[in-house]
Amino acid sequence: MLVAEIKDESGEGWKRITLERRRAEIGQSTVKRQKLRERVWRCPECHGPVLAVLALKKVWHFRHHSPKENCALRGGEGESELHRHLKFALAGALERHYEEGIADFELRLAGLSRIADVLLELPRAGFTVAGEVQLSPLSLETLQQRTRDYLGAEVEPVWCFQKDAIELGFREHYRWLLEQGCLVILAQTQVTVHEFELP
């Protein structure tokens, strides 16, 4: 899960934080990362306690303290690094495309039993965009139902697939989404290796 809540400055309310967006300002400082780990974080969905995972080579994220907690965001804790990276890439692409707002992650949509990977509210344009990164197998019927659910709630769905996934089983999904007039993003992933000496 990419988002958690922390007490606001007044100590009375909670605010949502996406740690990966603050990674550059924190840098590789062990002291700053340790201070973040020691803060009291909670899940924005179930309000249970969560831990900040601040690994040097992974997307910074959160996970629940207890594996017994029943929470809709718990499924995101098993996400791959690729899925987390694509969520950030999709958020950036949507922000650049629409030139309005700052995307948020893992938000429950009012009136739907869905939590969008990425959500971008566009007040000037008068609509909301929900971004979904789809890497795992998904039936065409399920994709169609999720898309219809979003459209029924007046939310514009944007689907993101790996480019090679279209060849490996999402071709019908891709065609159907385009026929519906939905925006589809095909991501081409690559691996970059960085080597450096430790102090």
N, C-alpha and C positions, 0 to 999 in steps of 0.2 A: 504494500500500500504506500502510495507516494505522499499522502497528506495526513497530517495529524493536527490536533488542536493544542494550544498552550494558553495559559492564563494571560490575559491582556495586561497592560500597564497598570490599570486600576485594581487588578486582582479580583474583579467581580465577574468579568465575562471571559469568554474564550475566543481566540482568533485562529483561523486556519493557516497552517504553514506548510510549504513545500520546500523541504531542505535542499533538494538538488538545485533549486533556483538560487540558493544562498551560498552554494559551494565555493564560488570564486572569491567572495569576500572573506570566507573563513580560511580558504587555502588548505595547506597541509599541516597547519598548526595542531599538534597533538593536544595542547592545553585547551584550545577553543573547541575542538571536537569532544573532548572529555566533558567540558562544561555543558555542551548540548546533550550529551548522553545522560547527564545527571538531572536534567530538567524533568519536570512532571509533564508527560504528554498523555493525551487521551485520543481515542478513536472518535472521529466525527460522527460515526454512525451509531455505535453501541455505547459510547462514552467509557468503555473499559480502558485500562492502562495499556500503553504501547511503549515499545522500546525503539529508540533511534538507532538505525544500522548505518554507520558512517565509514564504510570500507573505502580504502584508497582507490581501488580499481573497479568499483561497482557503483551503480546509481544509488544515491542515498535514499533510503526508504525507512518505513516503520513496520514493526510486526507486533502482534498482540503478546502480552506477557504469558498468558495461559492458553494452551492449545484447546482447552475445553470451552472457551468462549464461543457463543453462537452469534456470528455477526456476518452481515452481507458483504462487508469488505474483506473478510477473512480469505475469500477466494483469491484476491489479488496478492496475497502473501506468497503464493506459489508461482507467481509470474516469473518468466525467464528474464534475464538481463536484456535480451533483445526486445521483449515486449515493453519493458520500462523505457528503454532508449527510444523505441518508436512512439511511445506516448508523448515524450518530450519533443521529438521531431515533428509529430503531428500538431501538437500545440503551437509550436513555432511557425509551422506552415500556415495554419489557420489564422494566427495573429498577423502574419505578413499579407496573406491573401485579402482579409477583410479590413485590415488597417484600422481596427477598432477593438478596444478592450484587451484584457489579459486573460488568457485561458486558465481554467482551474481544472483540477483532476478529481476523479472519483466522487462525483456529486450525484445524489439521488434526485431524480426529476419528480417534481410535484405531480401527483396523479398517476405516476407509473411505478411499477415495481422494478425499475431498472436503475442501475448506477452507470452513468456514462464514464468511459475512460477519460475523455476530455470534454469540457463544456465551455463554450464561449458565448456570452450574452452580448448582443449587438443592439444597444438601445436606439442609436440613430437609425439603423436599418429596420428596427422593429421586429427582430426575430432572434432566436437562439439556435446555435449549432452544437450538435453532439457528435463527437468524434469517437469512433470505435476502431481499435486495432484488433484485427482478426488473424491470428497465427495458427490456432488449433482448428481441427476439423469442426465444421458446422454445417448442418443440413441446409439446403436451399430454403426449405419451409421455415426453419427457425430464423434465418436471416430475413426472409420476407415478413415474418410476424414482428420481429424487432423493428424493422424499417417502418412498417405500418403503425406500430405503437408510437414511434417517434413522430411520424407525420400527423397522427391523430391528436397528439399533444401539441401540435404546431411547433415542433422542433425539427430543424433541418438535419438529417443524418448525413455524416460523411464517414465513409468506410475506408480503412487503410489496410491493404494486403501487401505481403512481400511480392515483388514482381514475379518471381519464379513460381509462386503459389497459384497464379492464374493457370499455368501449365500443369500444375499438380493437383487440380481438383476444384478450383474456384472459378472456372471459366463460366459456368452457368450463372453463378452468383454475380459475377462481373457484368455479364450481358443484361441480366434482369435489372440490376441497379442502374445501369446506363439507360435502359428503356424507361425507367421511372423518372429519369432526370436527376438522379442523385450524383453528387460529387464522389468520385472514387480516386483515391491516391494509391499509387503503386510505389512501394519503397524498394529501392535496391540497396541491400546491406553489404557492407564490406568490413573486413577485420583489419585493424591497424595495430601493430605491435610497437610499443615504446620501451626502450631499454635505457636504464639510468642506474648510476651507482648510488648505493645507499651511503649516507654519511657515517 
